[in-house]
């Protein structure tokens, strides 16, 4: 089994989701943020700088099945396969 090293954190634009993403990043985990959108999501992306050159934050409304499919297609194209899912949305 490979070591945990990447995480997808839903609802990460603020509060517990953002704090979780920051904590994971500080622990050395490569983190991708998702939320319904807005400036808060972009601000959260600036707090989690270790993701490298890949897009850090993705807008996704988890109440919309088509948006979920699109998110995972985007992640797949980027070669991002999360080891950890924080379902905070």
N, C-alpha and C positions, 0 to 999 in steps of 0.2 A: 504494500500500500504506500503510495507517495505521500510525503508530508503535506499538511495543509498549507497553502500559500496564496490562494486567491479567494476573494469574497464578493458577493453581490449583496448589497444592503438596500432593501426597499424602504421607502418612506424616509430617506436620508437627507431631506432638505433642512431639517432642524430637529431639535430636541433629542430624544433617545436615539433615533436613527443616526443623526449626525455624530453624536457622541460615540456611538458604537463604531461607526466608520473610522473616526479619528483614532480610537483605541486600537482597532485592528491594524491600521496603518502603522501606528507606533510600535506594534508587536511584530512588524515586518511582513504583514500580509498585503498583497496587492489588492486594492479595493476599487470596485465600481459602484457608483451611487445611482440610485433611481428615485424618482418622485414624479408627481403629476406635473411639475414644472415650476417656473417662476425664478425670480432672482435668488431666492433662498437656496435653490439647488446649485446655482453657479457659485454662490458664496461658500457652500459646503465643499465644492470642488477645490477651492483655493486652500481649504484647511487640510486637505488630504493630498499633499504634493507628490507622494512617492509612486504614483501610478505610472509614471514615465510618459512616453510620447503618445500613448493611446488616449482616445477620448475618455474622460473620467466620469462624466455625468450623462445619464440618458433619461430623457423624459418618457414616462410610461404611466398610464392610468391603469392600474391592475383590475379595475372594474370592467375593462374593455378587452375581451379575448383577442381581438385583432391587434391591439397595441402590445399585448403580451407576446404574441407570435412575432411581431415585428422586432421587439426588443431582443428576443432570443436569436432571431436571424442575424441581427446586427452583431450580437456578441459572438455568434458562431463565425461570421465573416472575419471578425477581429481576432479569432483564435482564442477567445476568452472563455474558459470553462471553469466556472467557480467550484471550488472545493467546499465552500461555506455559503449557506444562504441564510441571511438574517431577514426574516419576513416581518417587517415592521410596518408595512402599509396597511 
